[in-house]
Amino acid sequence: MKSEQNAGDRSCLIVTSRVDSAERLSVDPSAYDAVICADHGLQVAEALSLLGDVPVYLIGDYDSGTPPTEAERAAASELVVLPCVKDMTDSEAAIDLAVSKGFGRIHVLGGLGGRFDHSMGNLGMLAKYVDDPRVRDLCFEDGQNRVFLKAPGTFRVPAQGTSLPEGGPENRFHYFGLIAYGGPVEGLTITGAKYPLDHHTLTPDTTLGVSNEVAAGSPYAEVTHADGLLLVILSQD
């Protein structure tokens, strides 16, 4: 039950102003402990029926969307109005807010399409929190992709339409891609995949790691690396 969760297990859904291919998404807001709407993300969340019975926080400078109505302000647990001229995006401010509220699992809807500078900046948000002990999981997702960053260690990608034996959400994606972020990834080993690797050094100047998939008949692919930051992209097609 949520009341029995450790602080780092508390989860938050952040809805941004743009969520590409939203018709492919199926998100249950009751699976989260709170929803944070960044700027026009409030209208997106309303359109996707993501405002349930959990607390809702509103944050933004509202330069890209209609400001919250009096009723929406009254229904929100908190409203943070940001200046239009600032040193961060509304999405970064929303993630910072989620961390400050003690949410260790942060799922951001959107932030991957549209303006490419925003997309690249959001990858920087993954790097900002990858080693932060307060954040257990941080990802960006839309209808097409799910993106997250991994520090050295081991993780598994379940076959499409399944979940891992130890639990977790069902994987709705067919492909997974691996990109070295900010420098080489050392000791990269991939098993249970169509294209395995054994203690490989993956550099940022190659497309070697893209368009992999779980091998036929395998329940999951397992990925291990010894050094560097590994950007992981799960994709529909």
N, CA and C of each residue as an Amber inpcrd file, in Angstrom:
protein
   711
   0.8350000  -1.1920000   0.0000000   0.0000000   0.0000000   0.0000000
   0.8730000   1.2470000   0.0000000   0.3390000   2.3580000  -0.5160000
   1.1380000   3.5610000  -0.6070000   1.5520000   4.0730000   0.7620000
   0.7100000   3.8980000   1.7760000   1.0380000   4.3870000   3.0970000
   2.2140000   3.6370000   3.7050000   2.5350000   2.4660000   3.1880000
   3.6200000   1.6540000   3.7050000   4.8950000   1.8230000   2.9020000
   4.8950000   2.7120000   1.8990000   6.0560000   2.9030000   1.0560000
   7.1690000   3.6230000   1.8030000   8.4090000   3.2850000   1.4440000
   9.5230000   4.1070000   1.8460000   9.4580000   5.4040000   1.0530000
  10.1210000   6.4400000   1.5800000  10.0580000   7.7470000   0.9210000
  10.5210000   7.6730000  -0.5240000  11.6070000   6.9050000  -0.8010000
  12.1380000   6.8240000  -2.1510000  11.2510000   6.0820000  -3.1170000
  10.2350000   5.3700000  -2.6090000   9.3250000   4.6250000  -3.4690000
   8.1070000   5.4470000  -3.8770000   7.9410000   6.6220000  -3.3130000
   6.7990000   7.4640000  -3.6700000   6.9540000   7.9130000  -5.1160000
   5.8730000   7.8290000  -5.8730000   5.9490000   8.0680000  -7.3090000
   5.1570000   9.3040000  -7.7140000   5.6380000   9.9320000  -8.7620000
   5.0210000  11.1620000  -9.2460000   4.9620000  11.1400000 -10.7660000
   3.8360000  11.5590000 -11.3190000   3.6680000  11.7120000 -12.7570000
   3.7350000  13.1990000 -13.0870000   4.6760000  13.5680000 -13.9600000
   4.7760000  14.9440000 -14.4280000   4.2430000  15.0060000 -15.8560000
   3.3270000  15.9210000 -16.1080000   2.7430000  16.0820000 -17.4360000
   3.2370000  17.3980000 -18.0120000   3.9190000  17.3340000 -19.1530000
   4.4620000  18.5280000 -19.7850000   3.4810000  19.0800000 -20.8250000
   3.8900000  20.1620000 -21.4580000   2.9910000  20.8630000 -22.3900000
   2.7990000  20.1450000 -23.7130000   3.6900000  19.1800000 -24.0240000
   3.5840000  18.4720000 -25.2990000   3.8680000  16.9890000 -25.0780000
   2.9120000  16.1360000 -25.4560000   3.0790000  14.6820000 -25.3560000
   2.7760000  14.1010000 -26.7280000   3.8070000  13.7510000 -27.4830000
   3.6170000  13.2270000 -28.8360000   3.0270000  11.8220000 -28.8070000
   2.2300000  11.5090000 -29.8250000   1.5940000  10.1880000 -29.9800000
   0.8700000   9.7680000 -28.7080000   0.1690000  10.7020000 -28.0900000
  -0.4960000  10.4270000 -26.8180000  -1.5420000   9.3330000 -26.9400000
  -2.0720000   9.1280000 -28.1460000  -3.0990000   8.0970000 -28.3230000
  -2.5640000   6.6960000 -28.0700000  -1.2450000   6.5290000 -28.0750000
  -0.6420000   5.2170000 -27.8040000  -0.4620000   4.9520000 -26.3060000
  -0.6710000   5.9700000 -25.4910000  -0.4210000   5.8460000 -24.0640000
  -1.6340000   5.2880000 -23.3350000  -1.3610000   4.5790000 -22.2680000
  -2.4000000   4.1420000 -21.3480000  -1.8400000   4.3210000 -19.9410000
  -2.2090000   5.4340000 -19.3150000  -1.6290000   5.8030000 -18.0260000
  -2.7220000   5.8410000 -16.9730000  -2.4850000   5.1670000 -15.8580000
  -3.4290000   5.1470000 -14.7420000  -2.9310000   6.1230000 -13.6730000
  -3.5780000   7.2790000 -13.5140000  -3.0830000   8.2440000 -12.5310000
  -3.1240000   7.7290000 -11.1060000  -3.9950000   6.7550000 -10.8220000
  -4.0790000   6.2150000  -9.4610000  -2.8520000   5.3860000  -9.0910000
  -2.0180000   5.0590000 -10.0890000  -0.7900000   4.3210000  -9.8120000
   0.2990000   5.2270000  -9.2310000   0.0410000   6.5370000  -9.1950000
   1.0140000   7.5100000  -8.7080000   0.5190000   8.1470000  -7.4200000
   1.4610000   8.6920000  -6.6680000   1.1180000   9.3760000  -5.4220000
   0.7750000  10.8390000  -5.6430000   1.1260000  11.3710000  -6.8080000
   0.8050000  12.7660000  -7.1240000   0.9730000  12.9860000  -8.6130000
   0.3520000  14.0450000  -9.1210000   0.5120000  14.4900000 -10.5000000
   0.9780000  15.9480000 -10.4590000   2.0350000  16.2490000 -11.2030000
   2.5120000  17.6170000 -11.3400000   2.3030000  18.0400000 -12.7850000
   1.6120000  19.1480000 -12.9840000   1.3590000  19.6640000 -14.3310000
   2.2630000  20.8660000 -14.5740000   3.1280000  20.7550000 -15.5710000
   4.0450000  21.8330000 -15.9110000   3.4120000  22.7090000 -16.9860000
   3.0530000  23.9300000 -16.6110000   2.4920000  24.9070000 -17.5340000
   1.2730000  24.3440000 -18.2710000   1.3060000  24.3120000 -19.6100000
   0.1750000  23.8190000 -20.4010000  -0.0780000  22.3270000 -20.1680000
   0.7840000  21.6740000 -19.4210000   0.5590000  20.2800000 -19.0540000
  -0.7450000  20.0610000 -18.3240000  -1.2720000  21.1020000 -17.6970000
  -2.5800000  20.9820000 -17.0430000  -3.6570000  20.6550000 -18.0610000
  -3.6600000  21.3690000 -19.1930000  -4.6510000  21.0900000 -20.2270000
  -4.4290000  19.7130000 -20.8520000  -3.1660000  19.3200000 -21.0110000
  -2.8590000  17.9930000 -21.5410000  -3.3650000  16.9160000 -20.5820000
  -3.1170000  17.1030000 -19.2950000  -3.5700000  16.1260000 -18.3020000
  -5.0870000  16.0110000 -18.2840000  -5.7690000  17.1230000 -18.4230000
  -7.2350000  17.0950000 -18.4730000  -7.7170000  16.3430000 -19.7000000
  -7.0750000  16.5850000 -20.8490000  -7.4770000  15.9180000 -22.0870000
  -7.2390000  14.4170000 -22.0250000  -6.2070000  13.9920000 -21.2900000
  -5.8720000  12.5710000 -21.1790000  -6.4930000  11.9230000 -19.9450000
  -7.3380000  12.6520000 -19.2400000  -8.0200000  12.1500000 -18.0330000
  -7.0180000  11.6420000 -16.9940000  -6.0120000  12.4520000 -16.7260000
  -4.9490000  12.0670000 -15.7960000  -5.0990000  12.7070000 -14.4200000
  -6.1560000  13.4810000 -14.2340000  -6.3650000  14.1300000 -12.9470000
  -7.3850000  13.3170000 -12.1640000  -6.8880000  12.4320000 -11.3010000
  -7.7620000  11.5600000 -10.5270000  -7.8980000  12.0420000  -9.1020000
  -7.7650000  11.1050000  -8.1570000  -7.9630000  11.4250000  -6.7480000
  -6.6620000  11.7240000  -6.0140000  -5.5410000  11.7170000  -6.7130000
  -4.2630000  11.9960000  -6.0580000  -4.0050000  13.4960000  -6.0410000
  -3.1150000  13.9800000  -5.1620000  -2.8070000  15.4170000  -5.1350000
  -2.2600000  15.9030000  -6.4710000  -2.6330000  17.1150000  -6.8470000
  -2.1870000  17.7240000  -8.1010000  -1.4520000  19.0150000  -7.7760000
  -0.2470000  19.1350000  -8.3240000   0.5550000  20.3550000  -8.1680000
   0.6530000  21.0380000  -9.5280000   0.5380000  22.3520000  -9.5240000
   0.6220000  23.1420000 -10.7500000   1.8650000  24.0210000 -10.6820000
   2.6550000  24.0300000 -11.7640000   3.8600000  24.8470000 -11.8020000
   4.0970000  25.3230000 -13.2300000   4.5400000  26.5660000 -13.3790000
   4.8420000  27.0570000 -14.7190000   4.8210000  28.5700000 -14.7660000
   5.3280000  29.1000000 -15.8800000   5.2290000  30.5430000 -16.1120000
   4.0080000  30.8840000 -16.9550000   3.3630000  29.8640000 -17.5060000
   2.1130000  29.9750000 -18.2500000   2.2300000  30.9100000 -19.4530000
   3.4270000  30.8830000 -20.0800000   3.5960000  31.6250000 -21.3220000
   3.1700000  30.8130000 -22.5360000   2.9710000  29.4890000 -22.3560000
   2.5710000  28.6340000 -23.4770000   1.1630000  28.0800000 -23.3080000
   0.4730000  28.4960000 -22.2780000  -0.8630000  27.9670000 -22.0600000
  -1.6930000  28.9140000 -21.2140000  -2.9720000  28.6140000 -21.1190000
  -3.8820000  29.4230000 -20.3240000  -3.5900000  29.2270000 -18.8450000
  -3.4880000  30.2910000 -18.0690000  -3.2690000  30.1400000 -16.6270000
  -4.4070000  29.3500000 -15.9900000  -4.1490000  28.7010000 -14.8710000
  -5.2130000  27.9380000 -14.2040000  -6.3980000  28.8200000 -13.8350000
  -7.5720000  28.2550000 -13.9770000  -8.7760000  28.9750000 -13.5650000
  -8.8470000  28.9900000 -12.0390000  -9.7630000  29.7790000 -11.5130000
  -9.9410000  29.8270000 -10.0580000 -10.3030000  28.4460000  -9.5130000
 -11.1440000  27.7230000 -10.2560000 -11.5360000  26.3790000  -9.8050000
 -10.3470000  25.4320000  -9.8150000  -9.5070000  25.5280000 -10.8500000
  -8.3270000  24.6580000 -10.9230000  -7.3250000  25.0170000  -9.8310000
  -7.1810000  26.2940000  -9.5540000  -6.3070000  26.7160000  -8.4560000
  -6.8070000  26.1640000  -7.1280000  -8.1030000  26.2410000  -6.9170000
  -8.6860000  25.7930000  -5.6550000  -8.5450000  24.2840000  -5.4800000
  -8.6100000  23.5440000  -6.5980000  -8.5230000  22.0860000  -6.5270000
  -7.0950000  21.5980000  -6.3640000  -6.1190000  22.4260000  -6.7120000
  -4.7220000  22.0090000  -6.6610000  -4.1930000  22.0200000  -5.2350000
  -3.2650000  21.1050000  -4.9650000  -2.6110000  21.0850000  -3.6640000
  -1.6520000  22.2510000  -3.5080000  -1.0830000  22.6880000  -4.6370000
  -0.1460000  23.8070000  -4.6060000  -0.0230000  24.3910000  -6.0020000
   0.1380000  25.7060000  -6.0850000   0.3810000  26.3940000  -7.3440000
   1.6780000  27.1730000  -7.2180000   2.6260000  26.9160000  -8.1370000
   3.8940000  27.6350000  -8.1730000   3.9560000  28.3920000  -9.4910000
   3.9260000  29.7160000  -9.4340000   4.0030000  30.5440000 -10.6320000
   5.4470000  31.0070000 -10.7960000   6.0310000  30.6670000 -11.9270000
   7.4240000  30.9790000 -12.2020000   7.5270000  32.2430000 -13.0520000
   8.6220000  32.9580000 -12.9650000   8.8180000  34.1060000 -13.8610000
   9.0440000  33.6330000 -15.2910000   8.6370000  34.4230000 -16.2450000
   8.8350000  34.0540000 -17.6500000  10.3090000  34.0720000 -18.0290000
  11.0730000  34.9660000 -17.4290000  12.5090000  35.0330000 -17.6790000
  13.2180000  34.3220000 -16.5330000  13.7970000  33.1500000 -16.8200000
  14.4330000  32.3460000 -15.7900000  15.5080000  31.4830000 -16.4200000
  16.2650000  30.7850000 -15.5890000  17.4110000  30.0090000 -16.0530000
  17.1070000  28.5260000 -16.2240000  15.8410000  28.1600000 -16.2990000
  15.4670000  26.7590000 -16.4860000  14.1150000  26.6850000 -17.1630000
  13.8110000  25.5170000 -17.7240000  12.4990000  25.3000000 -18.3210000
  11.4840000  24.9470000 -17.2390000  10.2180000  25.0040000 -17.6060000
   9.1680000  24.5790000 -16.6810000   9.3130000  23.1020000 -16.3410000
   9.7900000  22.3020000 -17.3020000   9.9620000  20.8700000 -17.0410000
  11.0220000  20.6330000 -15.9720000  12.1520000  21.3530000 -16.0750000
  13.1880000  21.1990000 -15.0460000  12.6590000  21.6360000 -13.6870000
  11.9260000  22.7450000 -13.6600000  11.3590000  23.2220000 -12.3990000
  10.3890000  22.1960000 -11.8180000   9.6230000  21.5170000 -12.6800000
   8.6780000  20.5000000 -12.2100000   9.4130000  19.3030000 -11.6210000
  10.5070000  18.8960000 -12.2640000  11.2900000  17.7760000 -11.7320000
  11.9130000  18.1620000 -10.3990000  12.4750000  19.3630000 -10.3210000
  13.0460000  19.8330000  -9.0540000  11.9810000  19.8510000  -7.9590000
  10.7690000  20.2780000  -8.3070000   9.6810000  20.2930000  -7.3420000
   9.3650000  18.8830000  -6.8620000   9.3080000  17.9320000  -7.8040000
   9.0240000  16.5470000  -7.4320000  10.0700000  16.0100000  -6.4650000
  11.3370000  16.3020000  -6.7300000  12.4130000  15.8340000  -5.8470000
  12.2880000  16.4850000  -4.4730000  11.9830000  17.7860000  -4.4520000
  11.8590000  18.4930000  -3.1760000  10.6890000  17.9710000  -2.3460000
   9.6790000  17.4060000  -3.0160000   8.5210000  16.8440000  -2.3140000
   8.7620000  15.4070000  -1.8690000   9.9330000  14.8520000  -2.1830000
  10.2730000  13.5100000  -1.7280000   9.8340000  12.3850000  -2.6330000
   9.5630000  12.6790000  -3.9040000   9.1830000  11.6220000  -4.8430000
  10.4510000  11.0210000  -5.4510000  10.6730000   9.7380000  -5.2110000
  11.8710000   9.0720000  -5.7000000  11.7100000   8.4300000  -7.0550000
  10.4760000   8.2400000  -7.4830000  10.1930000   7.6610000  -8.7960000
   9.4040000   8.7060000  -9.5860000  10.0370000   9.2300000 -10.6420000
   9.4670000  10.3560000 -11.3750000   9.3130000   9.9690000 -12.8430000
   8.0790000  10.0050000 -13.3020000   7.7240000   9.6110000 -14.6650000
   7.2290000  10.8580000 -15.3860000   7.9830000  11.3210000 -16.3800000
   7.6490000  12.5480000 -17.0950000   6.9980000  12.1910000 -18.4250000
   5.7870000  12.6670000 -18.6440000   5.1210000  12.4890000 -19.9310000
   5.4540000  13.6710000 -20.8250000   6.0590000  13.3870000 -21.9770000
   6.4360000  14.4310000 -22.9100000   7.9080000  14.7860000 -22.7850000
   8.2550000  15.9310000 -23.3500000   9.6370000  16.4050000 -23.2680000
  10.5810000  15.7840000 -24.2650000  10.0660000  15.0120000 -25.2370000
  10.9280000  14.3240000 -26.1940000  10.7320000  14.7920000 -27.6280000
   9.6580000  15.4990000 -27.9100000   9.3890000  15.9300000 -29.2810000
   9.3610000  17.4350000 -29.3770000   9.0360000  17.9220000 -30.5470000
   8.9660000  19.3610000 -30.7200000  10.3410000  19.9850000 -30.7910000
  10.5770000  21.0290000 -30.0070000  11.8410000  21.7500000 -30.0550000
  12.9910000  20.8730000 -29.5810000  13.9980000  20.7380000 -30.4440000
  15.0960000  19.8100000 -30.1680000  15.9650000  20.2910000 -29.0090000
  16.0830000  21.6170000 -28.8070000  16.8760000  22.0910000 -27.6780000
  16.2470000  21.6800000 -26.3570000  14.9020000  21.6700000 -26.3030000
  14.2320000  21.2050000 -25.0930000  14.4710000  19.7050000 -24.8760000
  14.4010000  18.9350000 -25.9490000  14.6400000  17.4980000 -25.8230000
  16.0480000  17.2170000 -25.3110000  17.0430000  17.8890000 -25.8890000
  18.4180000  17.6940000 -25.4440000  18.6010000  18.1720000 -24.0060000
  17.9650000  19.2760000 -23.6620000  18.0390000  19.7490000 -22.2870000
  17.4520000  18.7570000 -21.3050000  16.4000000  18.0590000 -21.7180000
  15.7930000  17.0640000 -20.8340000  16.7040000  15.8630000 -20.6150000
  17.5320000  15.5290000 -21.6080000  18.5310000  14.4900000 -21.3670000
  19.4880000  14.9410000 -20.2700000  19.7660000  16.2330000 -20.2360000
  20.5840000  16.7720000 -19.1570000  19.9240000  16.6070000 -17.8000000
  18.5980000  16.6250000 -17.7490000  17.8980000  16.3900000 -16.4820000
  18.1290000  14.9640000 -15.9950000  18.2040000  14.0230000 -16.9290000
  18.5140000  12.6460000 -16.5490000  19.9050000  12.5720000 -15.9210000
  20.8600000  13.2870000 -16.5300000  22.2290000  13.2960000 -15.9940000
  22.2880000  14.0170000 -14.6500000  21.4910000  15.0670000 -14.4950000
  21.4800000  15.8460000 -13.2530000  21.1540000  14.9720000 -12.0490000
  20.2540000  14.0170000 -12.2380000  19.7630000  13.2290000 -11.1110000
  20.2000000  11.7690000 -11.1180000  21.0510000  11.3650000 -12.0790000
  21.3790000   9.9450000 -12.1940000  22.0890000   9.4130000 -10.9580000
  22.8810000  10.2500000 -10.2820000  23.6030000   9.8140000  -9.0880000
  23.0130000  10.3800000  -7.7990000  21.8590000  11.0030000  -7.8880000
  21.2270000  11.5910000  -6.7110000  20.5360000  10.4910000  -5.9150000
  20.9300000  10.2690000  -4.6620000  20.3320000   9.1660000  -3.8900000
  18.8410000   9.3470000  -3.6220000  18.3320000  10.5560000  -3.8100000
  16.9040000  10.7830000  -3.5750000  16.0410000  10.2650000  -4.7160000
  16.6400000  10.0480000  -5.8850000  15.8810000   9.6780000  -7.0820000
  16.2280000   8.2550000  -7.4960000  15.2620000   7.3650000  -7.4150000
  15.4830000   5.9670000  -7.7870000  15.2470000   5.7440000  -9.2770000
  14.2510000   6.4170000  -9.8250000  13.9210000   6.2730000 -11.2440000
  13.4640000   7.6150000 -11.7820000  13.9950000   7.9730000 -12.9480000
  13.5530000   9.1680000 -13.6610000  13.5440000   8.8490000 -15.1390000
  12.4280000   9.0580000 -15.7940000  12.3500000   8.7780000 -17.2270000
  11.4410000   9.7890000 -17.9000000  11.6500000   9.9420000 -19.2060000
  10.7640000  10.7180000 -20.0680000  10.0730000   9.7390000 -21.0100000
   8.7900000   9.9310000 -21.2400000   8.0520000   9.0060000 -22.0910000
   6.9600000   9.7360000 -22.8550000   6.7720000   9.3260000 -24.1140000
   5.5970000   9.7190000 -24.8740000   5.0460000   8.4700000 -25.5400000
   4.1880000   8.6300000 -26.5440000   3.6210000   7.4510000 -27.1680000
   4.6000000   6.6400000 -27.9770000   5.7320000   7.2410000 -28.3330000
   6.7110000   6.5930000 -29.1970000   7.9130000   6.0320000 -28.4420000
   8.3900000   6.7530000 -27.4500000   9.6480000   6.4020000 -26.7960000
   9.5650000   6.5210000 -25.2760000  10.4470000   5.7910000 -24.6290000
  10.7120000   5.9550000 -23.1930000  12.2200000   6.0600000 -23.0500000
  12.7080000   7.0950000 -22.3490000  14.1350000   7.3780000 -22.2870000
  14.5660000   7.5090000 -20.8320000  15.6610000   6.8450000 -20.4830000
  16.2180000   6.9740000 -19.1380000  17.7280000   6.7780000 -19.2030000
  18.4110000   7.0770000 -18.1210000  19.8680000   7.0360000 -18.0670000
  20.2880000   6.0770000 -16.9710000  21.3210000   5.2660000 -17.2620000
  21.7810000   4.2760000 -16.3060000  23.2490000   4.5030000 -15.9320000
  23.5030000   4.5440000 -14.6300000  24.8600000   4.5180000 -14.1120000
  25.3570000   3.0770000 -14.1840000  26.6560000   2.8260000 -13.9590000
  27.1850000   1.4560000 -14.0360000  26.4090000   0.4710000 -13.1700000
  26.1860000  -0.7110000 -13.7370000  25.4200000  -1.7430000 -13.0520000
  24.7410000  -2.6380000 -14.0720000  23.6680000  -3.2820000 -13.6530000
  22.9360000  -4.2290000 -14.4940000  21.4510000  -3.9080000 -14.4670000
  20.8010000  -3.9740000 -15.6170000  19.3550000  -3.8450000 -15.6850000
  18.8330000  -4.7720000 -16.7750000  17.5290000  -4.9950000 -16.7740000
  16.9000000  -5.8950000 -17.7320000  15.7960000  -5.1900000 -18.5080000
  15.6630000  -5.5720000 -19.7570000  14.5760000  -5.0940000 -20.6120000
  13.6830000  -6.2950000 -20.9210000  12.4580000  -6.3430000 -20.4080000
  11.5910000  -7.4930000 -20.6890000  11.1490000  -7.5210000 -22.1410000
  10.8220000  -8.7060000 -22.6290000  10.2850000  -8.8270000 -23.9830000
   8.9910000  -8.0190000 -24.0940000   8.7270000  -7.5270000 -25.2760000
   7.5300000  -6.7110000 -25.4930000   6.2770000  -7.4580000 -25.0510000
   5.4210000  -6.7630000 -24.3130000   4.1740000  -7.3530000 -23.8510000
   4.3000000  -8.1430000 -22.5710000   5.4910000  -8.1370000 -21.9620000
   5.7000000  -8.8680000 -20.7150000   6.3290000  -7.9310000 -19.6850000
   6.3840000  -8.4220000 -18.4550000   7.0860000  -7.7090000 -17.4010000
   8.1670000  -8.6280000 -16.8420000   9.0470000  -8.0770000 -16.0460000
  10.1390000  -8.8670000 -15.4830000   9.6260000  -9.8280000 -14.4200000
  10.3320000 -10.9470000 -14.2000000   9.9070000 -11.9050000 -13.1690000
   9.7950000 -11.2600000 -11.7930000  10.6570000 -10.2730000 -11.5090000
  10.6150000  -9.6110000 -10.2060000   9.5750000  -8.5030000 -10.1320000
   8.7910000  -8.3410000 -11.1990000   7.7210000  -7.3520000 -11.1850000
   8.0600000  -6.1250000 -11.9980000   7.1610000  -5.1660000 -11.9770000
   7.3450000  -3.9290000 -12.7510000   6.3240000  -3.8460000 -13.8630000
   6.2840000  -2.7140000 -14.5680000   5.2840000  -2.5150000 -15.6190000
   5.5540000  -3.3740000 -16.8430000   4.5000000  -3.6280000 -17.5980000
   4.6360000  -4.3600000 -18.8550000   5.3630000  -3.4850000 -19.8730000
   6.2750000  -4.0910000 -20.6050000   7.0160000  -3.3550000 -21.6300000
   6.1870000  -3.2950000 -22.9040000   5.7860000  -2.0910000 -23.3020000
   4.9840000  -1.9270000 -24.5180000   5.8450000  -1.6380000 -25.7390000
   7.1680000  -1.6320000 -25.5770000   8.0680000  -1.2430000 -26.6540000
   8.7440000  -2.4570000 -27.3000000   9.0160000  -2.3420000 -28.5950000
   9.6550000  -3.4360000 -29.3320000  11.1730000  -3.3330000 -29.3230000
  11.6970000  -2.1390000 -29.5470000  13.1440000  -1.9490000 -29.6800000
  13.7380000  -1.3120000 -28.4300000  15.0260000  -1.5620000 -28.2210000
  15.7650000  -0.7650000 -27.2480000  17.0940000  -0.3490000 -27.8690000
  17.4630000   0.9050000 -27.6190000  18.7140000   1.4390000 -28.1200000
  19.5820000   1.8990000 -26.9680000  20.8980000   1.7890000 -27.1440000
  21.8610000   2.1660000 -26.1140000  22.8360000   3.1760000 -26.7020000
  22.9780000   4.3100000 -26.0300000  23.8530000   5.3800000 -26.4810000
  24.7890000   5.7620000 -25.3350000  26.0760000   5.8780000 -25.6330000
  27.0250000   6.3770000 -24.6290000  26.7910000   7.8610000 -24.4390000
  26.5490000   8.2880000 -23.1970000  26.2140000   9.6790000 -22.9100000
  27.3940000  10.3810000 -22.2500000  27.9400000  11.3830000 -22.9260000
  28.9740000  12.2180000 -22.3330000  30.3660000  11.6200000 -22.3060000
  30.5410000  10.4370000 -22.8560000  31.8460000   9.7850000 -22.8580000
  31.6840000   8.2980000 -23.0710000  32.7800000   7.5460000 -23.1880000
  32.6890000   6.1160000 -23.4580000  31.9980000   5.3470000 -22.3350000
  31.3240000   4.2900000 -22.7100000  30.7620000   3.3180000 -21.7670000
  31.6240000   2.0700000 -21.8450000  32.2370000   1.7270000 -20.7260000
  33.1920000   0.6220000 -20.6940000  32.5390000  -0.6670000 -20.2120000
  33.0210000  -1.7860000 -20.7510000  32.5870000  -3.1020000 -20.2840000
  31.1320000  -3.4130000 -20.5680000  30.6170000  -2.9200000 -21.6900000
  29.2040000  -3.1320000 -22.0160000  28.9750000  -4.5640000 -22.4740000
  28.1140000  -5.2640000 -21.7530000  27.7670000  -6.6500000 -22.0780000
  26.2510000  -6.7600000 -22.2030000  25.7940000  -7.3330000 -23.3110000
  24.3670000  -7.5140000 -23.5670000  24.1090000  -8.9830000 -23.8360000
  23.2060000  -9.5880000 -23.0870000  22.8070000 -10.9800000 -23.3110000
  21.2920000 -11.0440000 -23.4850000  20.8080000 -12.1230000 -24.1040000
  19.3760000 -12.2880000 -24.3140000  18.8030000 -11.3410000 -25.3450000
  19.6610000 -10.7890000 -26.2030000  19.2270000  -9.8280000 -27.2090000
  19.5760000 -10.3250000 -28.5990000  18.9260000  -9.7720000 -29.5930000
  19.2050000 -10.1360000 -30.9850000  20.6550000  -9.8260000 -31.3430000
  21.1760000  -8.7220000 -30.8000000  22.5600000  -8.3180000 -31.0600000
  23.3040000  -8.2370000 -29.7280000  23.9610000  -9.3360000 -29.3250000
  24.6730000  -9.3370000 -28.0400000  26.0240000  -8.6330000 -28.1520000
  26.5590000  -8.2720000 -27.0050000  27.9110000  -7.7150000 -26.9050000
  28.5970000  -8.3130000 -25.6940000  29.9190000  -8.3310000 -25.7370000
  30.6850000  -8.8910000 -24.6180000  31.8290000  -7.9450000 -24.2620000
  31.6900000  -7.2570000 -23.1400000  32.7200000  -6.3600000 -22.6270000
  33.2120000  -5.3790000 -23.7030000  32.2690000  -4.7260000 -24.3280000
  32.5630000  -3.7870000 -25.4100000  32.6850000  -2.3640000 -24.8570000
  33.5030000  -1.5490000 -25.5030000  33.5570000  -0.1240000 -25.1990000
  32.7080000   0.6180000 -26.2170000  31.6040000   1.1910000 -25.7500000
  30.6890000   1.9280000 -26.6120000  31.0290000   3.4110000 -26.5230000
  31.2970000   4.0300000 -27.6580000  31.6600000   5.4430000 -27.6810000
  30.4940000   6.2830000 -28.1970000  30.4960000   7.5890000 -27.9110000
  29.3780000   8.4320000 -28.3330000  29.3050000   8.6820000 -29.8360000
  30.3580000   8.3230000 -30.5770000  30.4060000   8.6400000 -32.0050000
  30.0590000   7.4440000 -32.8830000  29.1410000   6.5970000 -32.4050000
  28.7410000   5.4260000 -33.1840000  27.2540000   5.1700000 -33.0070000
  26.6440000   4.5180000 -34.0050000  25.2410000   4.1010000 -33.9050000
  25.1260000   2.6040000 -33.6070000  26.2120000   1.9960000 -33.1750000
  26.2360000   0.5520000 -32.9390000  25.1240000   0.0870000 -32.0030000
  24.8020000   0.8990000 -31.0040000  23.8630000   0.4410000 -29.9830000
  22.3990000   0.6180000 -30.2910000  22.0440000   1.1660000 -31.4560000
  20.6290000   1.4370000 -31.7340000  19.9250000   0.1980000 -32.2920000
  18.6050000   0.2060000 -32.2090000  17.7290000  -0.7890000 -32.8590000
  18.0210000  -2.2270000 -32.4540000  18.2560000  -2.4420000 -31.1670000
  18.3610000  -3.8060000 -30.6710000  16.9770000  -4.2650000 -30.2010000
  16.8440000  -5.5380000 -29.8950000  15.5790000  -6.0720000 -29.4010000
  15.8340000  -7.3520000 -28.6330000  14.9000000  -7.6890000 -27.7770000
  15.0110000  -8.9360000 -27.0210000  14.9700000 -10.1080000 -27.9910000
  15.8530000 -11.0680000 -27.8010000  15.9330000 -12.2210000 -28.6950000
  14.6560000 -13.0490000 -28.6320000  14.2940000 -13.6350000 -29.7630000
  13.1160000 -14.4980000 -29.8180000  13.2570000 -15.6320000 -28.8100000
  12.2260000 -15.8300000 -27.9950000  12.2420000 -16.9000000 -27.0040000
  12.8700000 -16.5190000 -25.6830000  13.4980000 -15.3650000 -25.6140000
  14.1100000 -14.9190000 -24.3650000  13.1210000 -14.0680000 -23.5810000
  13.0330000 -14.2460000 -22.2610000  12.0970000 -13.4340000 -21.4870000
  12.5500000 -11.9860000 -21.3230000  13.8540000 -11.7540000 -21.4510000
  14.3730000 -10.3910000 -21.2950000  15.7940000 -10.3290000 -21.8340000
  16.2370000  -9.1150000 -22.1070000  17.6410000  -8.8460000 -22.3980000
  18.2640000  -8.2630000 -21.1390000  19.4880000  -8.6510000 -20.8610000
  20.1950000  -8.1280000 -19.6900000  21.3820000  -7.2960000 -20.1500000
  21.5130000  -6.1100000 -19.5660000  22.5520000  -5.1610000 -19.9580000
  23.3960000  -4.8150000 -18.7330000  24.7050000  -4.9360000 -18.8710000
  25.6370000  -4.6060000 -17.8020000  26.7270000  -3.6990000 -18.3510000
  27.1170000  -2.6850000 -17.5850000  28.3030000  -1.9210000 -17.9570000
  29.0580000  -1.5080000 -16.7010000  30.3770000  -1.3210000 -16.8710000
  31.2590000  -1.1050000 -15.7280000  31.5630000   0.3590000 -15.4680000
  31.4910000   1.2040000 -16.5070000  31.8450000   2.6110000 -16.3190000
  31.1550000   3.4620000 -17.3790000  30.8370000   4.7000000 -17.0240000
  30.1940000   5.6150000 -17.9480000  28.6870000   5.6640000 -17.7540000
  28.0450000   6.5730000 -18.4750000  26.5980000   6.7430000 -18.4190000
  25.9760000   6.2170000 -19.7020000  24.9570000   5.3850000 -19.5580000
  24.3340000   4.7220000 -20.6840000  22.9060000   5.2430000 -20.8580000
  22.6750000   5.8920000 -21.9940000  21.3430000   6.3770000 -22.3170000
  20.5570000   5.2330000 -22.9570000  19.3790000   4.9480000 -22.4120000
  18.5610000   3.8360000 -22.8710000  17.2820000   4.3850000 -23.4850000
  16.9830000   3.9810000 -24.7170000  15.7820000   4.4300000 -25.4220000
  14.9580000   3.2100000 -25.8070000  13.7650000   3.0900000 -25.2520000
  12.8110000   2.0660000 -25.6600000  11.8800000   2.6940000 -26.6990000
  11.6610000   2.0090000 -27.8240000  10.9070000   2.6070000 -28.9310000
   9.8650000   1.6460000 -29.4810000   8.7860000   2.2240000 -29.9940000
   7.7150000   1.4450000 -30.5820000   8.0950000   0.9220000 -31.9620000
   8.6340000   1.7720000 -32.8360000   8.9830000   1.3330000 -34.1870000
  10.0730000   2.2280000 -34.7280000
